[in-house]
Amino acid sequence: MLIWLYVAVGSAFGGVSRYVVGAAIQQRFGLAFPMGTLLINITGSFLIGFILRLALGGTQMSPETRIFLTTGFCGGFTTFSTFSYDTATLIEGGQYRRAGTYVVLSVVVSIIATFAGFALAQSALTFRSRA
């Protein structure tokens, strides 16, 4: 049960960091391109790679700290970091076809799911406006 607290607190810090950093970057670069999201995804991917390689390669990091930093902070900051880590470990393990399938399915199906969400929300809005 205590592990949930580590995840929750880490997620809160990650989410707030995402908001602050993303807003600052977008303010600097404008809204024409999602530079804030891009840089957050890249930074989060770097962080989870560094943290997990350090944590799993030695004994200097407790499991609680690892969970706080990865599932918590990085998960709140960007779930793209987990996607990147999973893909990198598949590639590192020589599972190129599996990694490629994972990347294509994750990106393509997620975009399709986003459009499905758009459509469902639009249907709900249309239904509500008619009621």
Helices and strands as residue ranges (DSSP letters): H 2-29, H 35-56, H 63-67, I 68-74, H 75-77, H 80-92, H 96-130
